[in-house]
Amino acid sequence: MRNCSGWVSAATLATAIAVASTATAAPRIYDMYLGGFWLGELQVQAEREGQRYRASATLGTRGVLALFYGFAMDAKAVGRVGRHTWRPKRFVAQTRDSRRAQALAMRFNGHRPVSVKATPPFKPKPWQVEPAEQRGATDPLSAFLAAAMTAPGTEPCGREADVFDGRRRHGVMLHAAEPEGTLRRCEALYRRVAGFKPKMMKKPDFPFTVWYAPRHGGGWAFLRAMGETPFGTAVLRRR
């Protein structure tokens, strides 16, 4: 995530991982709601040693809505972290729904993906994008880490990220922060950028709001996000 001058899709974003410089944090759990119903949970665990990080995440639908649409994802990312950026080297994910299972492996070099391998292979689409052309984009899990935790002395808002999930490019923009008691509130925007069906690009922008809470030791930790979707109000909240 970089300074300006990640509510993405369930398999993507997503976006309070309080990790010590050489320690493993306990998993953080985030509840997902859609239209007032509990949709499931996201668990994220990260380990950082110096400038290197590794992280894992599991996401799955639960409850009543899972009867209509079951979805699960397991993802891992490794890379290097700076003051404002989490730059991946590798990202792997396994996704499953009621129709199919998909494995994805991506490698990054510098600030761009250099290879994408999907099993089974992605079906070619007229609107698909080339991974090597997605310079400046990061993987979904690294983008969530960058959004979830800020360094001491920095504000959580006023940033943006480009996310590449192997097929599509997404943009997430967090506008200037507004104080709300002890919290910080960011008005934000999720944008479909490229790789989507043309009919999905007729409405590419979805505004949402993110709240951060002060983190022990300085900085800010992700607390919750909320926005409107075609299926109702979506909420991601730290448990």
Secondary structure, DSSP 8 states (H G I E B T S, - for coil): -EE------TTT--------TT-B---EEEEEEETTEEEEEEEEEEEEETTEEEEEEEEEE-TGGGGT--EEEEEEEEEEE-SS-EEEEEEEEEEEESS-EEEEEEEEETTEEEEEEEES-----TT---GGG-TT-B-HHHHHHHHHB--TT--SSSEEEEEE-SS-EEEEEEEEEEEETTEEEEEEEEEEEESS-GGGGGS-EEEEEEEEEE-TTSSEEEEEEEEEETTEEEEEEE-
